[in-house]
Amino acid sequence: MLKRLSKLVAAGAMLAAAPLALAQGQLTILWAQWDPASYLQELVKDYEKATGVKVVVETTPWPDFQNKAFKEFTAKGSAYDMVVGDSQWLGAGSTGGHYVDLTDFFKKHKVAESMAPATVKAYAEYPGNSGKYWAIPLEGDANGFAYRKDWFEDPKEMAAFKAKYKYDLGVPKTWKELGDIAEFFHRPAEKRYGLTIYTDNSYDALVMGVENVIFSYGGELGDYATNKVAGITNSKENIEALTFYKKLYGYTPPDWGKTFFQEANQAMTEGLVAMSMNYFAFFPALANEATNKYAKQTGYFAMPKGPSGKQYAALGGQGVSVITYSKNKEASMKFLEWFVKEDVQKKWADLGGYTCNAAILKSDAFRKATPYNEAFYQSMFMVKDFWAVPWYAELLTAANKRWHPFVVAGKGTAKEAMDGLEKDWAAINKKYDKKK
């Protein structure tokens, strides 16, 4: 792990010299309930020591997170000073007047220069290429894969694989190779299965899973500049990608029709699968022998390449935004000044948070700190994201309704699913374009 920093730099002392009066006695950050939120709560203890300002990270379960946040926004409530919001929220958060404009802050503190470009674009900027910023990249994340190294390196398995597929068994470089490996290890009679993929359709799990394949197959969800989808959403590449995702579903464990990150890790800890798609944020549990008896046998890799050599990973992660209705906006900005400092970002990485600081991500110390950091580093420079338009939730719901029945239940064809989604999205975009 990166060397722990026991003391903050002199800047911390400067902040402490002029503590701000807080209207509500503390700064409160709203986030979802998961390990990174616990890491952030540990990190902010240093801020309190340096400044005397108490910071509380309030969490809520993932299924309730979006509803709780936007209910508070709609009510213009001041219960929270900052929120670590999903990248898709940028459009609604900014155009709805819920997020404080951080463009001047970005320029003053050169945030766009210090953070990895993909994280700035996805977690902070809206509209795209506008130079307007509404969040500070906080928790970098993307989809990657964990795999059973001992299965892959077993001489008997290696010989059998090569005899069948005519190439060496190893970490897949392409989606085709990943499909071959999943097929090879899928042995229901032995209670061994090829892989896990996301299928939960209640939020963005399934959609992100499909995006991994779509983007690397050379597809796009639509024209982000014009919101046009005809011939893009239902392109040949997207149809092929969705068809392939359904094929992968055939190599998953039984009853895998509505699963997400918890089940993905469970399949690995129970020794059920050769490979498991999941957010990098959930891989620490797999690398920990206390929570995974196969920890030493578990390896990690970034998303493979598509047929034409393109390689992308669906973006997870979040940025932290100052909420317009907070009574502590000045104090919140002071906190962000502290958070973006490189020493603090190093401590954030040390604790287990996924820093977005480009220099730290590229450092040997970070890349070698855990068994999965190298794959994470690779992923954060090739991520792509779902639309961040204010009406993204409707687009997301439509995608789930079209893709889930095809992938899980085998209803219709991939072309029918994509053609239907193109019509759905065209209608939704047209409805909101008229309101502009």
N, C-alpha and C positions, 0 to 999 in steps of 0.2 A: 504493500500500500504506500501511497505518497506519505512523506514525512509529515507528521502532525505538527501544526503550528500552535505553539503554546501561548504566543502573545500576538496581538494585532499590531500592525504597523503604526507609525506615528500619527497617521491620519485618523486612527480611531481616537487617539487622545484629543485631537483637534475637535472631533465631533462632541466628545465628552465635555469640552470646555464651555459649550453653550447649549445645555439641554433645553429642549423645547417643551413648552407646556402643552399637555395633551388634553383635549376636551373630554375624552372618556378614560383617561388614566393609563391607557396602553394602546399599542397598535395591534390590530387584529387582522390576520390574513386568513381568508377562506380557501380551503383546498379539499381535495378528495381524501378519503381515508385509505392510505397505503404507506409503505415503508418510506418513500422519499419525503413525505410530509413529516414523518418522525425525525428524519435526518435534518430537515430544515429547522424543526423546533430545537434540536440540539445546537445547530449552528448559531441561531439568534441569541443564545445565551452569551456569546462573545460580544454581541452588540449591546446587550444590556449592561455587561460589565464595563464596556468602554464609554457608554453614554448615559446610563441610568434609565434608559427607555426600555420598558418591558414590551416584548413582542410575543403575541400568542398566535399559534397556528391552529385555527379551529378546523376540524375535519368533519366530513359527512360521508356516508357510504357512496360509492361510485354511482349506483342507480339513481340516487337522489340529488347528486351534485349539481347537474345542470338546472334542474327545476328549482332547487333552493336558491341558487345564485340569481337566476333571472326573475324569480319572484321578488327577491329583495331589490333588484334593479328597478323593476316595474313600480314598486312601491316607493322608490327613491329613498330607501332606508339607509341609515348610517351605522348599522350594526358592524359592518366590515369596512376596513380602510383600504385593503388590497385584496385581490383575488388572483389565484394561480389558475387562469382559465385555459381551456383547450384552444388550440390554434384556430379551430373553426369558429370560435366566438368573436374573432376580431371584427368581422363585418357588423354583426349585431351590436357588439359592445361599443364600437366607435360611432356608427351612424345613429345608434339609439341614444347617444349622449351619456352612456354609462361609464366610459373610460376617459380618463384625463389624457390629453394630447401630450405625448412625451417626445415630440420631434426636437424641440430645443434641448431637452435633456440629452438626447442621443448625440446631438452635435457637440454640446459642451463637454461631454464625457467620452466622446469618440467610441460609442458603444458599437456602431456598425463596423468599426475597424478591429475591435477586440474580439467580437463574437464570430463564430463560424457563419459564413454567408448564408447557408441554407436555413440556419436557425433564425437569423434576422428576418429573412424573407417570410418564413412561415409563422414564426411566433410573435412578430412585432409589427410588420408593415401591412397597412391597408389604406387604400386599394393597392393592388400589386404594382410595383414599379413607380409608386407615387412619391416616395421619400417621406411619407407620413407614418409615424410610429406611435403605437398605443400600448406596448408592453415591453418588458425587458426579458430576453430569453433566460429562462430559469432552469427548467428540467428538460434537458435534451433526451429524446427517446425515439425509437424506431422499432420496427419488427425485425427480428433475426431468428436464427434457429439454434437450438441446443441439440446435441446428438450423442449417441452412445459410442465412445471411442473404442471400447472393448469389442463391440459387435463389428465395427468397421475394420478393426485390426486383427480379428481372428483369422488365422491362416486358412482354415477350412472354408470360412465364409468368403474370404478373398478369392480363393481358387474357384469356388462354385459360382461366384458372381462373374468372374472373368470368363468362365466357360459359357455362361449364358448370354452375357451382354458384349463380350469381346473387347472390354477395356477394364482397367484396374478400378477396384472399389476404393473410393476415397471421398473426401469432402466434395460435394457436387459443385461444379463450376457453372452449370447451366440448369435451367428448370427441367429440361429433358432428363438429365442425369439424376436430378432429385426424384423425378417420377419413377425412373428405373429402380433406384435404391428403395423407394417406398414400396414398390411392387415386390421386390426381392425379399424384403424383410416382413412382408405381410403374411403372417401364418396364424390365422385364427385358431386352428386346432391346437397350437402350442400356446395360445393366449399371448402371442406376439403380434404387433401391428406395425404398419409402415411408418406412420407419422400422425401428428395432430395438426389441424388447422382450425382457424376460427370459424364458427358457424352461428354464434349468438346474433340474433337480429333485433335486439332491443335497443341498441345504440349504434356504435360504429365498428364493432368487432368484425362481423362478416364483411362489411364494405372494405375495411382496411386490409383484410386478408386477400380479397379479390384484387384490390389495388396493387398489391405487391407484384402480382402476375401481369395485370394489365399494363402497368407502366414499363415493365421490362420487356413486354411483348411489343412495345412501341406504340401503345395506345394512349389516348387522352380521354378525360371525362367530358371535355367540351372545350370551346374557345373561351378562355378566361377573360379576355378583353371585351368580347362582345356578347357573351352568354349564349352563343349559338351552339347547338348540339347535333343538328341534322348531319348525318354522315360521319360524325365524330364519336358520339356515344355508342352508336351501333356499327362501328367500323369492323372490318374483317379482323383486325388485330384484337379488338375487344371481345369479339365472339369467340375467337380461338382461345383467348386467355380464360374466359369464363368456362368454356368447355374443358380446359385443362384443370381448372380448379375443382370442377365436379369430379373429374377423374381422380384427383388426389383424395377427395372425400371418400372414395371407395376403399382407401387404404387406412382409414381411421378406425379407432376402437368402436365397439358397439354403442349405440345410443349417443352418437356424437352430433346430434342435430341442433343443439343449442348450447354451445360451449364457448368459454372465453379463457382468460388468463389463469384462473384457478385450476381448471381442469387440465390445461396445457402443462402446468408444472406437475400436477398430480400424476399424469400419465408417465412422466419421467421418473418421479420418485417411487412409483410402483413398478417400474421396470417393464412397462407395457409397450413402449414404442422406440423405434430407431431414431426418430427425429421429432422435434416439437417446435412449432412456430409460436413465438411469444414476444412481448415487449422486452427489451433489454432490462427495463426496470425490475422485472421479476426474476432475472437470472441469479441475483445474489443468493436466493434461497436454494438454487440448484448447486451452487458452488460451495455451500455450507454442509459439512458432513453431519451436523446436528439435525438438519432438515432434509437431507438427501443422502441415503446410504450409498448411492452411486456417484457421489460428488467427484471422486477421483477419476471416475470413468467417463465423466461428462465433458464434452468439448462444445465449442460454439463457432458459428460461421455466419457471415452476412448473406443477404439475399443473393441468389445466383443470377446469372445473365439470361436474357431472353434469346429467342432464335436469331436475332440480328446483332447480338452482342451488347445491347443496351442493358444497363444494370441500375435498378432503383430499389429503394425500400420505402414502404409507406411510413409516413411520419407520425410519430406519437409526440408526447412531450407537451410542455406548456410554457407560457410566459407569464410574468407577474405584472398586473396592471393596477394603477391607483384608481379607486372608484370615485366618480364625480361627487357622490353624495356624502363622502367621508368628511368628518369635521376635523380630520387630522392630515389634510393633504400635504401641508408643508413638512410635517414630520415624516410622512411616508416617502417624500422625495429625498429626504436626508437618509432614510434607510436604504433607498435604492443606490444612492451615492456610495454608500458603504458596500453594498452587495456586489457591485460591478468591479470592485478593486481586485486585482489579480491575486493578491494574497488571500483574500476571502474566497475567491473562486477555487483556489488550491485546497483550502480547508473544506469547502463544499464537496469537492471531488474526493477528498480523503475520508469524509464521513460516509460516502456512498451515493451522494447526489451526482447526477450526470451533468457536469458543467458544460456550458456551450462556448466557453472561452477557447478560441482557436489555438492559441499557443500551448495551452495546457493539453488539449486534445492531441496535438501533434507530438508532444514530448514523449520520450522513451519511458520516463517515470510513470506517466499515466497509462500508456499502451501496454506496459508490462505489469501493471498493478494488480490485475485480476485476470482470470482465464478468458473472460469475455470482453475486456476493454479493447483489444485490438479489433475485433469484429464491430464493436460499437463505433470506434474511431472511423473505420472504413464506411460505416453506414451513414454517419452524420454529414458526410460530404457527397452523398448520393440520394438524399431523401426527396420525396415529392409528397404533396398533400392534397386532400379533398378541398373543394371550394370553401372559401371563407366568407362568401356573400351572406348578407344578413338573413336570407331565407334558407340557409344551408340545411336546417333541420328538416324542412319539407323535402329537399332533394335526397337527404339521407333516408328518410322514411320510404320514399318511393323506390330507392335502390334496394332496400331490404325486402320490400314487398315483391319486387320482380326477381331478385336473385335467389332468395332463400328457398322458394318452392322448387326452383330448377335444381339448385345444388344439392339440397337435402332430400327432396321428395321425387326428383326426376320428372317434374311436371313440365311438359313442353320441351322446347329446344333452346339452346343458348341464343340463337338468332331471334327467336320470338321474345325471349326475355329482354334482350338488348333493344329490339325494335320498340317494344312496349315502354321501356324506360326512356328511350329517346322522345317518345310522344309525351310521356308524363313530365319529363324535365322541360321540354319545350313549352308546355302549357304553364308550368310553374314559373319559369323565367319570364314568359310573356306577361303573366299577371303582375309580377313585381316591376318589370321594366316600365309598364304603364303608370305605375305609382311614382316613378322618379320625377 
